[in-house]
Amino acid sequence: MNYRHAFHAGNFADLVKHAALLRLLARLTAGGPPLTVIDTHAGRGLYDLAGPEARKSGEAEAGIVRLMAAKAAPEAFRPLIEAVAALNGGGAVRRYPGSPWLIAQALRPGDRYLACELRKEEHDALRSALKGHANAKTLCADGYAAAVERCPPRGRVLLVIDPPFEKADDYGRIVDTLAAARERNPLVQALIWLPLKDLETFDAFLRDLEDGVDGEVEIAEARIRPLADPMKMNGCALALVGVPGLTTDLEAICGWVAQALGEGGGSRVYRLASS
């Protein structure tokens, strides 16, 4: 499968991922030593919602456009709403920020950001989107390998792992990458995004994560429909490793997406047992 996020930018899953990411970054940059963020699958950084891909899918209309029009969205969405409004000059939503743009905007001058993107065309667009951010660098390379090789052995590190799940080994490589990075630096934290298609695949990943990674793991699920058709993305989930104190935000984010944008879905936030 040749995945292109331009078809899906601003959809319900992006709302979950980006709202949680911004709340997490606000905590991590509120004080303390410098932070290094490594993004394994960064994408192009900015997306044109007026382009043919976004118009064809209509996912942004059912996602970010509805959020921006909502009158009672939870406070946890405020940083994302403000970021999208600023990017669009307060007018109609025509552009949507990917994780790289949001991360680069949120970091302090002393923090560092490495955005990895394997596809050359996407990487070229990513490099352009991050131009002007002196503490942000891009790398056209395998993000899994780079996350381990470029992980600082000391200091605070956040891994953002959001693969396109084009390959069968993506689930296994997530666990292996995180375990290797945390072996190199025990302070590594992680935010992992996953699609929810069927319970068997998701539960198998959670078992592998529980067995392969030490430390506290919190799972947040947002289901927009029952997991009845494994060929559809019926929801999404976040796995947060070594990230305490985000439960209330995750409950608000996933709960609103499931209720406001879903049909017969639901949400839940829970912890895996420590290894």
C-alpha positions in Angstrom: 0.0 0.0 0.0 1.3 3.5 -0.9 0.2 5.6 2.0 -0.1 9.4 1.6 -1.2 11.4 4.6 -2.5 14.2 2.4 -5.7 12.2 2.0 -6.1 11.9 5.7 -4.8 15.2 7.1 -7.0 16.7 9.7 -9.1 13.6 10.2 -10.4 12.4 13.6 -7.2 10.5 14.2 -5.1 13.6 13.7 -7.2 15.4 16.2 -6.5 12.7 18.8 -2.8 12.6 18.0 -2.1 16.3 17.7 -4.2 17.5 20.6 -2.5 15.0 22.9 0.9 15.8 21.5 0.5 19.5 22.2 -0.7 18.9 25.7 2.3 16.7 26.3 4.8 19.2 24.8 3.3 21.9 27.0 4.1 19.8 30.1 7.6 18.9 28.9 8.6 22.5 28.0 7.1 24.2 31.0 10.5 23.9 32.7 13.4 21.6 33.2 16.5 20.7 31.1 16.5 20.8 27.3 14.3 18.3 25.5 15.2 16.3 22.3 12.2 15.2 20.2 12.8 12.5 17.5 9.9 12.0 15.1 10.3 8.7 13.2 7.7 9.2 10.4 7.4 13.0 10.1 5.6 13.4 6.8 5.6 16.7 5.0 4.8 19.0 7.9 2.0 21.0 6.4 -1.0 19.9 4.4 -3.2 21.7 1.9 -6.8 20.9 2.7 -7.9 22.5 -0.5 -5.8 20.1 -2.5 -7.3 17.2 -4.6 -6.3 14.5 -2.0 -8.0 16.1 0.9 -11.1 17.1 -1.1 -11.4 13.5 -2.4 -11.4 11.9 1.0 -13.5 14.5 2.8 -11.8 13.4 6.1 -10.8 16.9 7.1 -14.4 18.2 6.7 -15.4 15.4 9.2 -12.5 16.2 11.5 -10.7 19.5 12.0 -13.5 21.6 10.3 -16.0 20.2 12.7 -13.7 20.8 15.7 -13.1 24.4 14.7 -16.8 25.0 14.4 -17.6 23.2 17.7 -18.9 25.5 20.5 -18.2 23.2 23.5 -15.0 21.3 22.7 -13.0 20.4 25.8 -10.2 22.6 27.0 -7.7 19.9 26.0 -8.2 20.9 22.3 -7.5 24.6 22.9 -3.8 24.5 21.8 -4.6 22.6 18.6 -7.5 25.0 17.8 -5.3 28.0 18.4 -2.5 26.5 16.2 -4.8 25.8 13.3 -6.4 29.2 13.6 -3.0 30.9 13.6 -1.9 28.9 10.6 -5.0 30.0 8.7 -5.0 33.6 9.7 -8.2 33.1 11.6 -10.1 32.4 8.4 -11.4 29.2 6.8 -9.4 26.1 7.4 -7.4 25.6 4.3 -4.1 24.4 5.8 -3.5 21.8 8.5 -0.3 21.4 10.5 1.4 18.0 10.8 3.3 16.9 13.8 6.6 18.6 12.6 5.1 22.0 12.3 3.4 21.7 15.7 6.5 20.4 17.4 8.8 23.0 16.0 6.4 25.8 17.1 6.1 24.4 20.6 9.8 23.8 21.4 12.0 26.2 23.3 15.2 27.7 21.7 17.4 25.3 23.7 15.4 22.2 22.7 16.2 20.0 19.7 14.0 18.3 17.1 14.9 15.7 14.5 12.3 14.9 12.0 12.8 11.7 9.9 11.0 11.0 6.6 12.0 8.2 4.3 10.2 9.4 1.1 12.3 12.0 -0.8 9.4 14.0 -2.1 7.8 14.2 1.4 11.2 15.0 2.9 11.8 17.8 0.5 8.4 19.3 1.6 9.2 18.7 5.2 12.5 20.5 5.0 10.8 23.5 3.4 8.1 23.5 6.1 10.7 23.6 8.9 12.9 26.3 7.3 13.6 29.0 9.7 13.5 26.7 12.8 17.2 26.7 13.8 16.8 23.9 16.4 14.9 21.6 13.9 16.7 19.2 11.5 15.3 16.8 9.0 16.7 13.5 7.9 15.7 11.5 4.8 16.2 8.1 6.4 14.6 5.1 8.1 13.1 6.7 11.2 13.2 3.5 13.3 17.0 3.1 12.8 17.6 6.9 13.3 15.6 7.0 16.5 18.1 4.6 18.1 21.3 5.8 16.3 20.5 9.5 17.0 19.1 9.1 20.5 21.2 11.1 23.0 22.6 8.8 25.7 21.7 11.4 28.3 19.0 14.0 28.9 15.3 14.1 28.2 14.1 12.5 25.0 10.6 12.2 23.5 10.1 9.7 20.6 7.1 10.4 18.4 6.3 7.2 16.5 3.6 7.4 13.9 4.2 5.0 11.1 1.9 4.6 8.1 1.5 0.8 8.9 2.2 -0.1 5.3 4.3 -3.0 6.3 3.5 -6.0 8.5 6.5 -5.5 10.7 5.6 -2.0 11.7 4.2 -3.1 15.0 7.2 -5.2 15.9 9.6 -2.4 14.9 7.9 0.0 17.1 8.5 -2.2 20.2 12.1 -3.0 19.1 12.9 0.7 18.5 11.5 1.9 21.7 13.2 -0.9 23.7 16.6 -0.1 22.1 16.2 3.6 22.6 15.3 3.2 26.3 18.3 0.8 26.7 20.5 3.6 25.4 18.8 6.3 27.5 16.4 5.2 30.3 14.9 8.8 30.3 13.3 8.2 26.8 9.6 8.8 26.7 7.3 8.0 23.8 4.0 8.9 22.2 2.9 6.2 19.7 0.0 6.4 17.4 -1.9 3.3 16.2 -4.9 2.6 14.0 -7.8 0.6 15.5 -9.0 -1.9 12.9 -9.4 -5.2 14.8 -8.9 -6.2 18.4 -6.6 -9.2 17.6 -3.9 -7.0 16.0 -4.2 -4.3 18.6 -4.1 -6.7 21.6 -1.1 -8.5 20.1 0.8 -5.2 19.9 -0.1 -4.4 23.5 1.2 -7.7 24.7 4.4 -7.2 22.9 4.7 -3.7 24.2 4.1 -4.9 27.7 6.7 -7.6 27.4 9.3 -5.6 25.6 9.3 -2.2 27.3 9.9 -1.5 30.9 8.0 1.3 32.6 4.6 2.9 32.8 2.5 2.6 29.7 -0.9 4.4 29.3 -3.3 3.6 26.5 -5.9 5.9 25.1 -8.5 4.6 22.6 -11.0 6.6 20.5 -13.4 4.4 18.6 -15.6 6.1 16.1 -17.5 2.9 15.3 -17.5 -0.7 16.6 -14.6 -2.8 15.5 -16.7 -4.9 13.2 -14.9 -4.4 9.9 -11.1 -4.9 10.0 -10.7 -3.4 6.6 -11.7 0.0 8.0 -10.0 2.3 10.4 -12.6 2.1 13.1 -10.7 4.3 15.5 -7.2 5.1 16.8 -5.1 4.7 19.9 -2.2 6.3 21.6 0.4 4.5 23.7 2.3 6.8 26.0 5.4 5.4 27.6 6.9 7.0 30.7 4.5 9.9 30.4 2.6 10.5 33.7 -0.1 13.0 34.4 -1.9 13.2 31.0 -4.9 11.0 31.9 -7.5 13.7 32.2 -6.5 15.3 28.9 -6.6 12.0 27.1 -10.0 11.2 28.5 -11.4 14.5 27.3 -9.8 14.3 23.9 -10.8 10.7 23.1 -14.2 11.1 24.7 -15.1 14.1 22.6 -13.9 12.5 19.3 -15.8 9.3 19.9 -19.0 11.1 20.8 -19.0 14.1 18.5 -17.4 12.5 15.4 -18.3 8.8 15.9 -21.3 6.6 15.4 -21.7 3.9 18.1 -18.1 4.1 19.2 -16.6 4.8 22.5 -13.4 5.7 24.4 -11.3 4.5 27.3 -8.0 5.3 28.9 -6.1 2.7 30.9 -2.7 1.6 32.0 -0.8 -1.6 31.2 0.9 -3.5 34.0 4.5 -2.5 34.5 7.1 -4.9 33.1 
